[in-house]
Amino acid sequence: MTVALLAHEKFPEDAKTAVSMLRYADDEIVAVLDRDRAGTRVSDHLSGVQDAPIVAGMDDVDDCDELLVGIAPIGGGFDDSWRPDVRAALERGCDVTAGLHYFLNDDEEFADLAAANDCELRDVREPSPDLTVSEGVADEVDAEVILTVGTDCSVGKMTATLELYEAAREQGADAAFIPTGQTGIMIAGWGNPIDRVVSDFTAGAVEEMILEKGNDHDYLFVEGQGSIVHPAYSAVTCGILHGAMPDELVLCHEAGREVIHGYEDTPLPALPEYVDLYESLAGPVHDADVVAGALNTRSLDTDEGARSAVDAYSRTLSVPASDPIRFGSDELLEALL
């Protein structure tokens, strides 16, 4: 399938979904839509991902099967400046996929265009209607369950999870990826969007996925969400922690991050406090220890500076640490597997 990614005015720094699709998706990315960077290429801004031209809009895309909204703004709203590109895609018969809290299928114009042009609107953040409360049985599966947890939102939990999953498979481990957010679901083609699930059912939605995969694999790498200290997203973090009943935790952090994203007057706790918080919260349901750390060093220009930051992070947590993108996952997998 050929895909165009909508990332207007956000690529690459604030287009997590678009960047992740370029890095991990099996689909061919034929273009990135960003008015501010039109005329450049993905390779001008990022390395180690698929390359593609960056264009001003769908009118500049020669051919594609799908337009995917590659931006996930806080609150998950739809920016009306995207409407012309979504309209143009549907008029050409392209499917459109989005991971927003605003559902494309509920938009009368988009629904009518999709029906008229025999194409599909996919709202990956729409949860299954059959979810229930957790039964507290995820720990009964055969697989070792590994969960990424964070010091904040947007520190690289999904990236760390996918890097660990892919590296484990390359080493010959029988592993599965458990997606819990819209981007992970787009990449994997399945999953439950935990931040859209009714609160009573969040743990159950995660448990359902653990039970589905847990007896068919030796390791499950579960994508974490939010942070236990985040004023907006702590509930989904707790739901995943208790629903997955993980055996091991990987603490993810971004180098230089000092305040909570979106709440800049709220400082992050000291790093060792997170170890106590996550282990204490997990303990009454299922014991889980922080056994490794993943540090996002994207803000550091040199590998020397990044390596120094990783080493300091490892010493602070007293566990092995790495930046999986920059330095690989071998040290982490040695602790996890």
N, C-alpha and C positions, 0 to 999 in steps of 0.2 A: 504493500500500500504506500502511496505517496502522500505526504502530509505537508501542509503549510502551517507555520506557528505564528499566532497573533501575539505580539509583544510590544505594542506601541509605547514608545517613550520610556520603556523599562528595561530594555535589553542591554547588557546581560545581568546587571547587578540585582535588579528587582523583578526578574522574570524566572523564578525558580522552576516553574513547570516547564517552560521552554528550554532552559538549559539542561534540565534533567532528561527531557526527551532527546535532546541532541546527544547526550552522553550515554544513555542506556537503552533507548527504544530500538527495536528491530526495524521499524518502518524507515523508509527513505524520506528524509526531510529535504524538500525541494526549495523552500524559501522561509525566511523569517520576516514578518511584517513589523517594521518599526520606522515610523515617519522621521524620527530624529537621526537615524543612522542609515537611511536608505543610500544605496550606492557603495556601501562597504560590504564586507563578507564576515561571516561568523569567525573565520580564522584571524581576522584583524583584531578580535576582541577576546577570543578564547582559544586554548590549545587542548588537544586530547579529546575532541568531540567531532561529530560530523561537521563538515563544512557545507555552507550553503550561502547563496546571495541574500542580502538584506534589502528589502524593497519597501516602497511606500504604502502599498495596499494590494488587494486582490487583483486589481486591474493589471498589475505587473507580474502576476504569477501565470506562467504559460499553461501549466496543467497540474492538477492534483486531485486526489480522491477525497481528501478531508481537510477541513480547516479546524485546527485545535487552538482553543484559547489558552495561551501559555503564560497567563498572568493570574495570580491568586491573591488579590488585594485583601488587606484586613477587612473583615466583614463580608467578603465574598460577593460584593455587588457587581453589577454590569454597568460599565461606562458607556454612555450613549454614543460616544465618539467611535466605538467599535461597530456600531450598527451597520454602516455602509459596507464594511468588509464581510460581515456575517450575511447580509442581504445578498451581496454579490456572489458569495460562495454558494448559497442555496439556489440562486437563480441559474448557476452553472451545473447544478446537480451534485454538488459536493456535500458529503455529510459534515456536520459540525459537532464537535465535542467540547464540553466545558466542565470545569470542576468548581463552579461557583455555587453560592447559596441561592443566587438568582437562577431559576430553572428556565432554560431556553424553551422547553416544551410548554411553559405557561405563558409565553409571549405570543400573542395572537398573530402578529405579522410573521414571525419565524415559523410558527406551526403551519400557517396557511401556505407559505412558500415551500416548506418541506413536503407537504402533501402534494402540492402542484407539480413539484419537480422530482418526485419519487426519491427523496433522500431522507436521511435520518438525523434527528437531533438526539445527542447522547448527553445526559446530565449525570455524570459519574458520582456526584455528591448526593444522589437520591438513594436512600437506604432501602433495603429489602423490607417489605411490609410484614415479614414473618419472624422478626427478631423477638427474643424473649429475655428474661433475666438470666443471669449466670447461675449455673448449678454448682459452681466451684469444683469442677472436675478436670480442668485443663492439665493439672499435674499428673493425670493418669495416663497421658500419652507416652509412647516409647521415646520420642525425640527429646533431645536437650533443647530447651527453649531459651533463646538469647534475645534480650530486649535492649534497644538503645533508649536512653533517657537523657534529658538535656538540662543545662543550666538556664536555658531560656528557649523561646521559640526561634526559629530561623538560625540555628547554629550548625546544622548539617546532620541531623539524625537520619533522615531518609538516605542521604548520600552515604553516610557511614554504613548503614544497614545494607545497602546494595553493594557497596565495595566489599564488605565482609562476606556477603553471600556469594558474590562472583569469585572472590579469591578462594573461598572454601571449596567451591566446586572445581576450581582449577587445580586444587591440591588433591582432588579425588574424593572429597567428602560428599555424602548424600545429603544435600541441603535444600531447603525451600525458603522462599521469601514470602512474608506475610504482610501485605499492604494494608495500611489503615488510613491513608489520606488520598486525596484526589490524584496527586501526581503519581504516587506509587501504583494506584489502581490503573491509571492510563498506561503505565509501563508494563505492568504484569497482566493486564486484561481481566482482572478479577479483584475482589476484596470488598471490605465494608468501610464506608466513609464515616469513621467514628465520630468526627466532630458534628455530624448531622443527625446522629442517632439520639432518640429520646434518652434522657439521662439514666433512667432505670435499666435500659437495655445495653448500655455501652460495654460493660464487662461481658455480657452475654454475646454481643456481636463479635468481640475478640475471641472469646472461648469457642464460638462456633467455627471460626477459621482454624484455631489450634486443633480442634477435634477433627476437622476435615483433612488436615495434612499431617497430623502428628504421628500417626502410626505407619506412614508411608515413607518417612525420611528419618535420618539420624539427628539432624539439626534443623531447627526453625529459627530464622532471623526475622524478628518482629520489628516493624517500623514504629518508632515512638513518635509522640506528638506533644507539642507544647512543653511545659515545665511545671513541676510541682509547686513552684513559687510564683508562677505567672498569674497576675490578677484576673486575666480573662480566660486562660486556657488550662488552669490546674485541674479542672474536673475531668477533661478528656485524658489527661496524663494519668490520673488515678484510676480511671476506668480501664485503661489499657494495662496498667501495672497489675491490677487485681484480676482482670479477665484472662490475661496471658499466663499468670502464675509462673513467671520466668525462673529459670535456674541461675542465670547469670545476667548481669547488667553491664552495659558499656556507657560510661558517662561522656556525653558530647558537650563541647564548649567551643566558643570562638575566641581566638587570641585577641586580647585587647578589649573584649566586651566587659563593660563595668556596670551598665544600667540595663534594666529590663526593656526589651524592644516594645515601643509604643507607650512606655511609662517611664520616660527618661528622668523623672524625679525619684524613681525607686531604684536604689542600688542593688546589685546582685549580692547575695550572701557570699561568705568566704567559701572557696571550693570544697574544703573538707566537710563543711556543713551539709553539702548536697549528698555526700556518701552516707552520712548518718540519716538524713531525711528519707532518702529512697530505700535504704535497707530497713529502717524502722517502719516505714509505711508498708513495705512488702511483707515483712515478717509475720504478722498475725494471720495472713492468708497463705503465704508460701515463702519460705526463706530464700532470699536472693542476695548475692553479694556483688558489689561493683568490682569487677576483676580486670577491667581495662578502660582506657580513656582514649577518645578520639578528639583531636584538636584541629579545628578549622583555622588554617593559617593564611587565608586568602588576603588578609590585610597586610601581610608582611612581604616585602619585596624580594628578599634574598633567601635562598635555601639555608644559608648559615644562620640567619636570624630565626627562620622557621624551626630549624633543628634545635636551636637553643630554647625556643619557647616550648617545644614538645618535651624536651628533657626536663625543663622546669615543671611542666604540667605532670609528668610522670612522677617526679619526686614529691610534688605536693599531694598527689593522690595515693602514693605508695603502690602503684600498679603500672604495668607496661602501658605505653601510650605511643600514638603515631598520628600523623595526618595521612589518612588512607589515600587521598588523591596525590599528595606530594611525595610521600615516602613509602606507600604500600601498606599492606595489612599483615605482614608476616609476624611481627611482634605481637599483634593483637590476637591473631589466630592461635599462636602458641599458647597463650593464656586461656583462650576460649575452648579450643578443641582438645 
